[in-house]
Each structure stands twice: as C-alpha cells, then as structure tokens.
C-alpha cells in the first residue's frame, strides 16, 4: 500500500577536496529524515567538461577525513526541513525538533516542508562539545519579525503569529558576512490571510537579520510583486494571487548569484505555480534602482507560458533552481543557465530536468509586450524515476547532470535523446516508488486539487494587531487522501534539500562568491 512507504529523505551538501589534473573530487553529504549525516565521494571531470555519465564515479565514505571532520555521522538532533548547506568550515541546517508544527496537514494549515524551530551551525574542525555547534531559536525570531504582519496561528496555545521558517534556505554572503536566505510562509492580511511566501536574510553566526536595501525585515513576494487582477497581461511582470485562496505558491527553491554583467539576482521556484522567477536582488538594490522587480520567468503558471514552447506539455510541479556560469569551459563562452528539477510534466511517466538560458529583461516602459518577452532556449530530458515531492539537479558538463533524490543519479542526454542513469543508494525504496508511481502521482494531484478547493475564512479582532482564523468546517477531509497521502517532502527535501544537488567545485566559476574575492569560505553553498 502506498501509505506504507516511508521514504528515506535525503538532503545533499557538498565540499570539494581539490582538482587533480582535469578531475575533481567532491564529498556529498546526505541528510536523511533521521538527522544523521552520511557521505558519498564523487569524482568527475572538472569545469563542466563531463560528456558522459560513465565518467562519474560515486562511492560511500566509510570513515571521516580532514575534509569532513566532525560532520561524519553527525547527529543533528532534529529532522532537517528541508535543507542542509555547506560553506567553508561550516555546515548549516534548519530543523524540526518536535516543537514546531509539522506539515503537510490535512486542512492545508501547514504546507509540506513546514515547520522549523531550530537553525543550527556546525564547525567541522571543532572537537569540544560546547563549541562545535551554534543553535538558534529561529521560530521565536521569525515570530518577532512578523508579529504585526500576519494573523494568529489558530493551533497555537500561546497566540503566536502564523509565520514559520519553511522548506528551504540557501547560503550567500554580502560584504563578507554569511547569510542564510530562508523561505518563510505567513498569512497575508491583504489576501484575506491566504498563505504566501517571503524571504528573510539571517546571519547564522550572530543571530541577526539583514534588512532589504529599503529597510524591510523580510521580502514578501506578494507585497512587492503580487496582483489580484485576472487580466492575463497584468500578470507578466506581476504574480497573480487569489484573495482568500489556498497556499500560494509553495516556494521550494532559492538562490542568489551575480551575472556576467555584474547584476545580483535573487531566484526562487514555486511548486504550485510551476515556475522559476528571477528578480533583481532586493537585498542589494533599492526599489528605486529596480530592486525586487522581475527580470525573468520560466514555466507554466496559470494563463501563461514563460520562456516555454507552446507545443511542450504543461509543467505541473517543480523544485529547486541552480545557477551555472559556463565561462569555466571557455572564457569566450558567456552562457549562463538555470537548472530545474521538474517533478511532473503532462504526458511523461518519469520526472524531468530542464536547463534554460538566462534572458534578463526589465519591464518595458510605454511599450506593449506579452509572454514572449521572456523567450529563451532550453534543453530538457527525463530522469530515471518519478517523485512528486522533491528533487534537484545541477550540470557537470554540457548536457550532463547530477540529480538528487533518494540517491545521486547521473543523467546524460545523447544526440538521440537517450538517458544513462547510475543509482547509488536506496534501490529498494526506488523500486517501491517505481511500482507505485502512478498511484503516487494521482494521490498528489488529488491532494493539490483539494488544497485549491479550500477557502480560508477570517474574522477580525480589535484586541490586537492579528486576525484570528475560524476553524475550518469538519467533514471536509478526503478519505482517499487522509491515509494514503505521500510522505512529506524532504527540501520537499536541497537534494531537495533542498534535495538540492551538491554545489560546484570551488575552482568552478559557478561557485558563487558574492564578493568576487575568490575566497572559498565566501562561497554561498
């Protein structure tokens, strides 16, 4: 039975030991739902020169070494939700230790990947128990930030705000300071307290928040980019939201990078809107300088096809985005791309991956435009499995990718579009998923439809700045979903976790150094 499958959720982090000749070795960390980190060792051609999956070897790490240090078999004492990241000598994770609520809930109150109560940091070189770990109460910090911006969590005994670190974060640096870019879900008053996504920049080494360039403690996608207009032309450089609607739109990927022309970009993926959005980073630029404005969209949100062929089947769910700069292959090669893991695309049995080229375009002034303003080129191919819950991908060559799921797979696309897949872990779970994937797909689509049919009702109180939500009517549960719903996502794991596949080698130009000083410790992964 589908409800008996409890998949081992794995999140991936990566560190490079160094390139020898034209080969690079990376240690890839696996953060399963039991919170104990394991490691794989991968070797493949450096600088995006891989041409075949057969050039990649991956093996299990059986003992620690100087590169992994105390991270080997590290017990994080909590469930990673859903991301683990590495930068320099530090490993970062946001965790549910049993204090925060856990999603997905049947009534749609808490989304998959929610919710986080602790943010932890581990120094791989520290042996003292009292010194090796930094532990932050991120839940209380988020509540403080959003106290006057959302309503009360109806399930909270203490009247806490509905605002939770959720699902995914990534690491970046600004002015030589490391920040975790954290997805926070909250209830938006202007949308009858519908659930929407926002971003907080959190310094995990001193516990402070970085405001946006305009001084705001968080960046709300709705407040800066949203519209409730149902006119299609109004939702090209704006995102269409529904007042009183369900969760909008399950953010599950985030990144920040600097393009070849020097522009800083903040990017995110949204599962239920089936798209990636790239904006001019609001933590670098003020709104008066274009900060927080859309520069590119890719996918198939309702009523649109951005950068995507009208003849290709509709994307219905995706996860994670990964920036690549191919200058490392050839200094004359200006190609920059974003890679996406597409969980579900109409007409295909397995999940897929996409890699599309950057085409950043500011909104034209006094000129007409349509969806084609974001036209770009892209490649796509299938992967060797189906999952509706998580996944991540990054290239290691042109048309060669590492794919993260419950394992690491290597996918290459030959001229006749064949796929070569190597799977290294969790083969029995993979088999269970393969045997039941049509049922899993149908359950997931029914679940998503159910959430879109939920309507949130609110009442207002004058006693404080919050609005309290009414209890949803009993008896709305779908019996088919209650028992058989798929397991919660991991970033819906970076590999999601974040399922997110491991970052590029440090000698790889896609390793982001926000300060352009080539200091490995400043790489945002």
MIKOLTI-834050 format. One record per residue (C-alpha): residue in one letter; x, z, y. Coordinates in steps of 0.05 Angstrom, whole numbers, padded with zeros to 5 digits, always signed. Layout:
// residues N
AXZY;...
***
This chain:
// residues 525
X+00000+00000+00000;X+00024-00016+00069;X+00014+00055+00094;X+00064+00079+00042;X+00121+00040+00072;X+00163+00086+00116;X+00219+00042+00140;X+00287+00070+00158;X+00290+00055+00232;X+00359+00036+00255;X+00387+00030+00324;X+00453-00003+00338;X+00510+00013+00384;X+00578-00019+00383;X+00650-00009+00403;X+00709-00056+00397;X+00776-00037+00366;X+00812-00097+00395;X+00821-00170+00383;X+00876-00195+00338;X+00892-00267+00348;X+00825-00302+00352;X+00786-00249+00314;X+00751-00188+00340;X+00732-00124+00302;X+00673-00082+00323;X+00645-00016+00296;X+00569-00018+00297;X+00532+00048+00298;X+00466+00056+00261;X+00418+00109+00287;X+00362+00117+00236;X+00300+00159+00246;X+00333+00220+00213;X+00380+00222+00273;X+00446+00219+00233;X+00491+00162+00258;X+00525+00117+00207;X+00573+00060+00219;X+00587-00012+00198;X+00651-00051+00212;X+00642-00124+00233;X+00695-00178+00241;X+00683-00246+00270;X+00714-00299+00317;X+00722-00274+00389;X+00700-00304+00455;X+00637-00336+00427;X+00676-00384+00382;X+00638-00370+00317;X+00608-00433+00288;X+00580-00406+00222;X+00552-00342+00192;X+00604-00349+00138;X+00658-00329+00189;X+00628-00259+00195;X+00644-00200+00150;X+00609-00133+00155;X+00625-00072+00113;X+00604+00001+00111;X+00651+00051+00143;X+00665+00108+00094;X+00704+00155+00139;X+00718+00167+00212;X+00776+00139+00252;X+00804+00142+00322;X+00751+00094+00348;X+00691+00132+00321;X+00716+00204+00326;X+00661+00257+00320;X+00608+00203+00322;X+00617+00192+00248;X+00555+00220+00212;X+00536+00252+00279;X+00472+00292+00273;X+00435+00282+00339;X+00384+00337+00321;X+00325+00294+00340;X+00292+00227+00329;X+00322+00171+00372;X+00267+00139+00414;X+00286+00088+00410;X+00355+00075+00436;X+00428+00094+00427;X+00481+00065+00472;X+00557+00070+00479;X+00602+00066+00540;X+00675+00084+00539;X+00685+00150+00503;X+00612+00168+00506;X+00551+00158+00462;X+00482+00165+00494;X+00413+00174+00464;X+00343+00195+00484;X+00308+00237+00431;X+00243+00267+00410;X+00259+00336+00383;X+00187+00354+00368;X+00169+00379+00438;X+00143+00314+00470;X+00083+00277+00443;X+00095+00221+00393;X+00065+00152+00392;X+00032+00107+00376;X-00032+00148+00378;X-00098+00120+00353;X-00132+00126+00421;X-00076+00089+00457;X-00057+00151+00496;X+00016+00148+00475;X+00048+00080+00461;X+00096+00063+00404;X+00165+00088+00421;X+00139+00146+00462;X+00157+00200+00479;X+00224+00230+00497;X+00240+00303+00513;X+00317+00305+00510;X+00373+00259+00534;X+00440+00273+00501;X+00512+00252+00511;X+00570+00259+00461;X+00644+00252+00476;X+00677+00224+00414;X+00744+00258+00429;X+00718+00330+00438;X+00722+00376+00379;X+00695+00441+00409;X+00622+00452+00392;X+00606+00477+00462;X+00640+00418+00496;X+00624+00357+00455;X+00551+00350+00477;X+00512+00345+00542;X+00438+00359+00532;X+00386+00345+00587;X+00313+00364+00590;X+00293+00294+00611;X+00218+00308+00601;X+00216+00361+00656;X+00258+00318+00702;X+00210+00259+00694;X+00150+00304+00707;X+00182+00327+00772;X+00194+00256+00796;X+00123+00231+00780;X+00084+00295+00798;X+00048+00262+00856;X+00045+00192+00828;X+00002+00198+00765;X-00054+00239+00733;X-00052+00297+00685;X-00038+00286+00612;X-00105+00305+00580;X-00069+00330+00518;X-00022+00376+00557;X-00038+00451+00554;X+00002+00463+00618;X-00028+00408+00661;X+00035+00366+00662;X+00034+00296+00692;X+00026+00236+00647;X+00097+00207+00654;X+00146+00201+00596;X+00214+00171+00583;X+00195+00119+00533;X+00222+00070+00483;X+00284+00041+00514;X+00343+00051+00560;X+00409+00017+00574;X+00474+00038+00608;X+00501+00007+00672;X+00547+00030+00727;X+00544+00029+00803;X+00601+00050+00848;X+00640+00076+00788;X+00582+00121+00765;X+00548+00111+00698;X+00472+00109+00698;X+00420+00105+00643;X+00365+00056+00661;X+00304+00090+00630;X+00236+00060+00617;X+00183+00110+00640;X+00109+00100+00624;X+00059+00131+00672;X-00014+00125+00694;X-00022+00083+00757;X-00075+00110+00806;X-00088+00042+00838;X-00107+00014+00769;X-00157+00070+00752;X-00099+00105+00718;X-00081+00050+00670;X-00015+00059+00634;X+00042+00019+00664;X+00118+00016+00661;X+00171+00035+00711;X+00247+00047+00713;X+00288+00109+00730;X+00363+00108+00740;X+00390+00173+00712;X+00463+00198+00716;X+00472+00228+00646;X+00536+00264+00665;X+00509+00306+00723;X+00434+00302+00714;X+00416+00268+00780;X+00371+00210+00797;X+00394+00148+00834;X+00341+00124+00884;X+00328+00050+00893;X+00362+00016+00953;X+00298+00032+00991;X+00300+00106+00973;X+00247+00109+00918;X+00259+00154+00858;X+00231+00102+00810;X+00216+00028+00810;X+00145+00011+00788;X+00133-00060+00765;X+00060-00056+00785;X+00072-00027+00854;X+00124-00078+00873;X+00104-00139+00831;X+00032-00129+00810;X-00032-00165+00828;X-00103-00157+00803;X-00121-00228+00823;X-00146-00270+00765;X-00127-00334+00801;X-00071-00364+00759;X-00030-00387+00818;X-00027-00316+00844;X+00009-00291+00782;X+00071-00334+00782;X+00115-00291+00827;X+00069-00232+00813;X+00048-00200+00748;X-00026-00199+00732;X-00054-00129+00718;X-00124-00106+00699;X-00154-00046+00734;X-00177+00004+00682;X-00145-00036+00627;X-00102-00014+00567;X-00027-00004+00566;X+00007-00056+00610;X+00051-00084+00582;X+00094-00043+00533;X+00163-00052+00563;X+00214-00053+00506;X+00279-00082+00534;X+00321-00072+00596;X+00388-00096+00621;X+00427-00104+00686;X+00481-00156+00698;X+00518-00195+00751;X+00513-00271+00750;X+00568-00321+00763;X+00546-00326+00836;X+00552-00250+00845;X+00477-00233+00844;X+00457-00168+00809;X+00397-00177+00763;X+00352-00126+00730;X+00316-00154+00670;X+00261-00128+00624;X+00218-00151+00566;X+00144-00135+00556;X+00115-00139+00487;X+00041-00149+00501;X+00055-00198+00558;X+00103-00236+00512;X+00155-00249+00566;X+00222-00232+00597;X+00225-00221+00672;X+00288-00223+00714;X+00286-00193+00784;X+00337-00183+00839;X+00361-00113+00825;X+00323-00063+00870;X+00378-00012+00860;X+00428-00059+00893;X+00386-00095+00945;X+00333-00071+00993;X+00265-00105+00993;X+00283-00136+01060;X+00340-00171+01023;X+00297-00193+00965;X+00307-00131+00922;X+00254-00124+00869;X+00229-00196+00873;X+00221-00242+00813;X+00275-00295+00803;X+00257-00320+00733;X+00205-00311+00678;X+00206-00336+00607;X+00149-00331+00557;X+00074-00338+00550;X+00036-00285+00589;X-00039-00296+00596;X-00053-00362+00630;X+00020-00383+00636;X+00079-00417+00602;X+00142-00399+00639;X+00204-00438+00620;X+00170-00454+00555;X+00147-00520+00527;X+00072-00532+00527;X+00080-00562+00458;X+00111-00499+00427;X+00066-00447+00394;X+00048-00386+00435;X+00093-00324+00432;X+00051-00262+00417;X+00103-00207+00414;X+00177-00198+00431;X+00232-00146+00441;X+00296-00137+00479;X+00339-00183+00521;X+00414-00195+00522;X+00455-00229+00576;X+00513-00275+00557;X+00564-00309+00602;X+00599-00366+00565;X+00657-00371+00613;X+00699-00337+00560;X+00696-00401+00519;X+00714-00447+00576;X+00726-00429+00649;X+00691-00493+00667;X+00630-00472+00628;X+00582-00440+00677;X+00528-00428+00624;X+00492-00361+00627;X+00437-00343+00579;X+00387-00290+00557;X+00374-00279+00483;X+00307-00252+00459;X+00280-00227+00392;X+00210-00256+00382;X+00172-00215+00332;X+00112-00261+00325;X+00100-00333+00344;X+00038-00371+00325;X+00048-00416+00265;X+00110-00383+00237;X+00116-00336+00178;X+00180-00301+00199;X+00203-00272+00265;X+00246-00316+00310;X+00300-00314+00363;X+00306-00350+00429;X+00364-00362+00476;X+00346-00391+00544;X+00390-00411+00603;X+00387-00375+00670;X+00350-00413+00724;X+00341-00363+00781;X+00293-00387+00834;X+00268-00347+00894;X+00195-00357+00913;X+00190-00418+00957;X+00164-00407+01028;X+00109-00455+01052;X+00117-00498+00990;X+00070-00507+00932;X+00094-00491+00862;X+00068-00478+00791;X+00094-00451+00725;X+00146-00506+00721;X+00187-00473+00776;X+00218-00431+00720;X+00233-00491+00675;X+00297-00482+00635;X+00330-00503+00570;X+00328-00460+00507;X+00343-00460+00433;X+00303-00425+00380;X+00305-00414+00306;X+00276-00368+00253;X+00306-00306+00223;X+00303-00285+00150;X+00247-00233+00157;X+00185-00213+00194;X+00174-00150+00235;X+00123-00136+00289;X+00156-00072+00311;X+00227-00083+00336;X+00288-00128+00334;X+00346-00150+00377;X+00394-00209+00380;X+00459-00229+00414;X+00503-00291+00405;X+00574-00290+00377;X+00580-00366+00383;X+00540-00424+00408;X+00480-00424+00361;X+00507-00365+00320;X+00476-00297+00329;X+00478-00226+00304;X+00407-00200+00292;X+00389-00126+00287;X+00330-00100+00248;X+00337-00051+00190;X+00405-00083+00179;X+00451-00132+00214;X+00439-00204+00197;X+00480-00265+00217;X+00440-00327+00235;X+00467-00396+00250;X+00430-00459+00267;X+00459-00523+00240;X+00444-00593+00262;X+00386-00598+00212;X+00360-00530+00235;X+00376-00493+00171;X+00387-00418+00174;X+00440-00378+00139;X+00426-00304+00133;X+00471-00247+00109;X+00437-00180+00099;X+00479-00117+00090;X+00432-00057+00086;X+00363-00033+00067;X+00349-00090+00019;X+00293-00052-00017;X+00257-00039+00049;X+00267-00112+00068;X+00235-00132+00002;X+00175-00087+00015;X+00166-00117+00084;X+00172-00188+00057;X+00120-00174+00003;X+00070-00146+00053;X+00087-00181+00118;X+00021-00219+00124;X-00017-00153+00118;X+00030-00121+00168;X+00020-00178+00216;X-00056-00174+00211;X-00055-00098+00220;X-00011-00105+00281;X-00055-00157+00313;X-00118-00115+00299;X-00083-00055+00330;X-00064-00094+00392;X-00135-00121+00398;X-00162-00050+00391;X-00118-00025+00448;X-00141-00082+00492;X-00213-00063+00480;X-00202+00009+00501;X-00226+00024+00571;X-00199+00084+00608;X-00248+00126+00646;X-00225+00173+00701;X-00254+00227+00744;X-00220+00255+00805;X-00209+00327+00825;X-00195+00355+00894;X-00156+00414+00866;X-00090+00378+00864;X-00058+00310+00871;X-00073+00290+00800;X-00135+00258+00770;X-00158+00282+00702;X-00177+00232+00649;X-00241+00241+00610;X-00236+00249+00535;X-00249+00183+00500;X-00312+00178+00461;X-00307+00199+00389;X-00321+00150+00334;X-00282+00092+00365;X-00229+00093+00311;X-00220+00032+00268;X-00216+00057+00197;X-00174-00001+00175;X-00121+00018+00226;X-00121+00093+00220;X-00090+00096+00152;X-00053+00030+00147;X-00022+00023+00215;X+00051+00001+00212;X+00103+00054+00224;X+00121+00067+00296;X+00176+00024+00325;X+00246+00049+00329;X+00273+00016+00408;X+00207-00003+00377;X+00276+00016+00356;X+00364-00030+00410;X+00371-00058+00349;X+00311-00042+00373;X+00341+00002+00392;X+00335-00013+00424;X+00344-00049+00357;X+00388-00078+00406;X+00445-00112+00372;X+00514-00087+00389;X+00546-00107+00455;X+00601-00158+00461;X+00675-00143+00452;X+00709-00115+00513;X+00751-00178+00521;X+00686-00217+00521;X+00662-00236+00590;X+00591-00218+00571;X+00613-00145+00571;X+00585-00124+00638;X+00630-00088+00686;X+00586-00071+00745;X+00646-00060+00788;X+00685-00122+00767;X+00746-00079+00756;X+00754-00096+00682;X+00754-00022+00666;X+00728-00017+00595;X+00698+00051+00610;X+00652+00019+00661;X+00621-00029+00611;X+00546-00015+00610;X+00540-00012+00535;
***
